Structure formats: C-alpha cells, structure tokens
Amino acid sequence: MFTFTWVRGRHTRTLFIINCLLFAIASPFTHASPETPLPLEAFYRDEAIQNVELSPDGTHLIALRNIGEDTVLMTLNLSTGEVFYPTKTDNEQFKFNWVRWANNDRLLMSLRFDSRRGTHLRFTETRLLAVDAKKPSKMITLVRPDDEADGWISQFQDNIISILPDDPDHILLSVDREFPNHQTVYKANVNNGRLRRVKKHMASVRSWMADQQGNVRLGEGYNDRERKISIRVLDPQTNKWTVAWSYVVFDEPSISPLGFGKDGNTLYLLADHEGRKAVYKADLSKEGYPMELILSNPEYDVSGSLIYSPAHRDAVGLYYHDNGGKSIFWNPEFTAFQNGIDKALPDSGNYVTSLSYDARKYILFSVGETQPGQYLFGDRDKKTLDFVADVYPELSNGVLVEKELVTYKARDGLELEGYLSLPKNFKDTPIATIILPHGGPMSRDGKGYDSFSAYMANRGYAVFQPNFRGSAGYGHDFMMMAVGGMGLAMQDDLEDAVKFLVTENIADPKRVCIAGGSYGGYAALMGATKTPDLFQCAISFAGISDIVKLRNTARYFTNRNVMREQLGNDKKQLRETSPARLAERVKIPILLLHGADDTIVPVDQSRLMAKRLKKYNKVYEYIELEGGSHHLDYLPHRKQTFEAMDAFLHKYLPVDAPAAKTAQQARI
C-alpha cells in the first residue's frame, strides 16, 4: 500500500491505493444484492470519472472527476502517484465539454454556458481556455474578440483542427472571429493566447479541416436556401479550392469528412454504400478524387471517429459506434494489438481511447453487458493492463441487467429493432412495462448503459427502447422517415411495440407507461393524446408539445430551412399532431419536467402543455427545474427529476399487481 498526495491546487486530500490500482472510487452499495433496488442516487449521480487521456510522453494522465456537485480537473503522475487539480467548476454556470493535452505541460479546456444574445431563446456557447497541467497557473482564454468585427463575439470558440505535434507551443483553431458563421484559421499560442491568422475566411466556407502536417486542406460550406452542403478541397495539382462533393440535406445521403491520412492527400470520409453509411478513403492527388471502400456493414450505418496513432502519423482505425461500440483497426499492427486486448478481456467492448506519442502506452475503456464502463492503463512493452477506475462504481457489481436486442413488425410490415431490459426477478408473467423512446428523433438506442432504463429495470419494470422508423443507424432512407413524420407512423411504431410485448407475454396491457426526453417526451405526450386508452401514465422530460410553435423559432437559427423541413411543412398536420392542441383527449396522469434554461426545446413547450392540461382539469404534475438544461447536466436537477419520476411511477404504475389495481381504481 502506498499513498497518493494531492498537490495543493484548489484543495488537498489523500487517496490510498492497493497493488496495481491507480485510483479507486469507493461505492456505498458494494454489498447490495443484485436483486435489491438500489438507492436513487446510484442512477442520478454523475460519472465518477470521464475524459481520461494520456500525456504525449505517457507519464501522466488527465481526467474529469465528479465530486458531489463539482467537476474537478485532475492530473495524475503515473510513476509517483502525485495528483494535482488545476481547476474545477461547480456546474452552475460553466460546464466542461472536454479537456485534452496541448503538450506535456499545458492543458486545453472547452467550457460551455448558456446565453440569450438579445433574443428570448437561450443558446449554448463555448470558450477555449489553457492552463498548466502540473503546477498552479493563471487560466487564459485563447479566443478574444476581434477589434474590427463590429462587436461580434463567436458563439463556438473551441474548434481545434490540429494539435500541431511538431510545434508543442501552438495549435490551429478554426473560429468565426472576424465574420459571423464563416471561420478563419488561426495559429494560437497555448502559453500566452497570441493568435496569428493562417487562413482567412471565405464566403463559401463555414468551417475548415487541416491535414496531419497542419495544412488547411478542406473547407465545408452550407447554403440554407438550398439546404446544400458543399465540401471543398485544396487541389494539389491546381492549388485551387475545388468542390469535391456536395449533397442536399435530407434529399441525398450525407457525406462527412472524418480526417486526413498520413500523406495529406488521403482523406477519410463517411458516405453511402448500398444504402448504409460506410468509411471510404479518397485520393486527392488523382483526378476526380476516387474513393476506396475501407469499412462497411450490410445491416447498419458505420459511424464514429478516426483513431490516430501519433507514432505513425496516420489514422489506424475507427471508434465504431454500433449498437454496442468497439474499436476497429485497419492497420495490421493495431489489429493484432486489439485482438490481444479482446482476448484478455472477452465479453467486453474495448476501446483504445488514448495513446502516448510513441503508441506504447494507452488508455482503454471497457464496457460489458452489465458493466457500464471502466478505464484501464496499458503498457505494451511491459505487457501490463492495470485497472484505473469504474465509471459508475455503484453499478459495477452485477446489479444491472443485460439489454436484449429484439425485432418486431409494425402494422405495415416494416421490421423494427428495440432493446428490452427485464428485471432480474422476471418470471415469464406479464408485468408493468415502460416504453422508453429515444430523443432526436434521428438518433438511436443501443446496448450501452443509460441511467433511465437501468433505474426502471432495477425497480422491477420491463423497459423497451424501440428504434422506431426515423431512427439513425439503419440507412438514409430509414432515417428520412422522421422528416415531417412526427406523430404519424413513427408514433404507430410505439403502439405496435406495446402490442408486441403483450403478445410475447411480457407486458401487462393494463400496466404500461410511456416515458421519454426531448423527442421521446413528445412521443410520451402524443401517446397520451393519440392513444389515450393504451397507457396507464406518461412522463415527458423536455418534451415538445406544439410543433407549430417550435417551428416558428426556426428563424433564429442559421439552418432554419433544415429545421422547418425536418418538422414538416403541412401546417394542418402539425396542428393535428401537437399534443398541447389535443389535451382534451388525455385520460391518464402525466408528469411534465423541463429545465427553465433549456437551449434545445424551449421551456415554453412544457408550460403550454401544463396550461392546457389544467384548462381541461386533467391529472398532471409540472416541475420546472430552475436554471435547468436540456441534458440534465447538473446533479441537483437530476436528483429532483429522479425523485419526481420515482414517486410518480410508484403512485400510478406500481410494480405489484394488487397495488396497480388500487391505483387504477383511484385514477378512475
């Protein structure tokens, strides 16, 4: 046993470590039985640790630690165990987006906050700061307003397009500092914040991308009138900016640059392959920029981000975001490396999330069917792999249940997928069930951990998370079913999910609730109005209640026509699929929750729904989270939300049948 001393930064403390454990976070529920309902705090707490990254030389790691309501940035010396805290936030006004190494001694931090910018709507803004990693220092802001920009202040200031590994004192930033919504590239000094312009903004380009040598080689533009995205490259033959690819949002499959390869003329992209998104490699040195297929999946879209090896100066693989997640390598050395890891940690999804510059030391993130995630530190030369920390220590003792991938057919014959979580004490008898549609709606659910379904299954409910039509991951055509489709067949898919679960002897048809956040909150409210006899209750967090009013806010956004197109252009249909306009139909209790400072779905949406429910004397509860965001990223707000949800479900959807009958009679 030895001791880690926390160097005085903001505060000091001591942490004891045993054997190869780098640091452990104790759980108060370590001895809980897997079938014992856990305290609510096990589910609404923050990740104990996140954003773990190795220093370029592999001697230190940084991480964000959540301690109570605070998030603390920490630096750990892997040899001595010395820990230093450069800074922290209380998460009330400023929140960490990410942290990363600028070099072996300096750190870069992206912080986000909310503002109004002279409108009644709230917007998210970001700032980029730098600070010393190993000793107390003054934080500096890397992007300051341009004196010639007529008072313009960039909304998003954290777009780093190159870390410039051969120049440790500088990075490349792409930010609209000089002209709104058109970015200029600057070389920024991470020690003093001085900026030098490298590439001036262009009218046809909104953002830039650099190659591995730090040369600006790609620009992406957007024309909102045509909903058209154009990708320009600096042609090495003509030295002119040339449109290489373009597509119309929604009308055509997207093309997304991922990053450059080693030689600067190799560009990796995500583009369509036989109806599914795949990884391609384009050769910019040849006429027409021919593309070679690198990675595809016949069933699902390939998505994710490139894995770069600093030692090879090349992209060696992809962080693959499928239904579970994993690392996939096309470099033979790293393929063998990954195979060795998977052999050592079978039955897990294993991501190499950070590499030292010589690629000999690494951070591994490993997740399992019932393991929500843990970090490990590996040394390829010593052939060691040491535990660092569990992300959710309270949930790493076999207390979670596995999500099962199931398929069902919608009424029109379309085959759909969803993830079913059954409580550990399920006895093949129909039980109380919660339909939990995801937000987006152009997103998807997978096998990974999420606090809502884990909490519900732990309480004894069957939980079903359907990837209804319009979800991401199943190809362009499938996802486009969400365009103008809110409340229509997308909603029918949720009703069909209930019928499927009843047929499979899983759901008790008299004890089904629908719950969700954002679009999922809309679906919950629509379930209470479109099919008022199907559900026992509904829970909406940050849900949309009036599509027409939401669509009217599009004028505040630079992609207003995309937003309007996605929501739909048939005003009559939008009125007929807006729950607030159908409140008179409601027959079940509804719980509404919304953050007052939501920057995605305005809080007015839930206020309006509450007003309409009150008008028609419906059973409802409305909780507005003061200062709350769309993502529940403040611990007291998550606590308040889970407590309200737990009390609501206990009252209106009891797990045991006799209590449910009593609750139903009381509601009637």
Sequence and secondary structure as in RCSB ss.txt:
>XXXX:A:sequence
MFTFTWVRGRHTRTLFIINCLLFAIASPFTHASPETPLPLEAFYRDEAIQNVELSPDGTHLIALRNIGEDTVLMT
LNLSTGEVFYPTKTDNEQFKFNWVRWANNDRLLMSLRFDSRRGTHLRFTETRLLAVDAKKPSKMITLVRPDDEAD
GWISQFQDNIISILPDDPDHILLSVDREFPNHQTVYKANVNNGRLRRVKKHMASVRSWMADQQGNVRLGEGYNDR
ERKISIRVLDPQTNKWTVAWSYVVFDEPSISPLGFGKDGNTLYLLADHEGRKAVYKADLSKEGYPMELILSNPEY
DVSGSLIYSPAHRDAVGLYYHDNGGKSIFWNPEFTAFQNGIDKALPDSGNYVTSLSYDARKYILFSVGETQPGQY
LFGDRDKKTLDFVADVYPELSNGVLVEKELVTYKARDGLELEGYLSLPKNFKDTPIATIILPHGGPMSRDGKGYD
SFSAYMANRGYAVFQPNFRGSAGYGHDFMMMAVGGMGLAMQDDLEDAVKFLVTENIADPKRVCIAGGSYGGYAAL
MGATKTPDLFQCAISFAGISDIVKLRNTARYFTNRNVMREQLGNDKKQLRETSPARLAERVKIPILLLHGADDTI
VPVDQSRLMAKRLKKYNKVYEYIELEGGSHHLDYLPHRKQTFEAMDAFLHKYLPVDAPAAKTAQQARI
>XXXX:A:secstr
 EEEEEESSS   EEEE TT S     TTTT  TTS   THHHHS  SEEEEEE TTSSEEEEEEEETTEEEEEE
EETTT  EEEEEEE SSS EEEEEEESSSSEEEEEEEEEE TTSSS EEEEEEEEEESSS    EES    TTST
T   S    EEE  TT TTEEEEEEEEEETTEEEEEEEETTT  EEEEE   TT SEEEE TTS EEEEEEEETT
TTEEEEEEE TTT SEEEEEEEETTTS   EEEEE SSSSEEEEEEEETTEEEEEEEETTSTT  EEEEE  SSS
   EEEEEETTTTEEEEEEE SSS EEEE SHHHHHHHHHHHHHSTTEEEEEEEE TTSSEEEEEEEESS   EE
EEEETTTTEEEEEEESSGGG SS S  EEEEEEE TTS EEEEEEE  TT  SS EEEEE   SSSS    SS  
HHHHHHHHTT EEEEEE TT TTS HHHHGGGTT TTTHHHHHHHHHHHHHHHTT EEEEEEEEEEETHHHHHHH
HHHHHSTTT SEEEEES    HHHHHHGGGGSTTHHHHHHHH S HHHHHHT GGGGGGG  S EEEEEETT SS
S THHHHHHHHHHHHTT  EEEEEETT  TT  SHHHHHHHHHHHHHHHHHHS SSHHHHHHHHHHH 
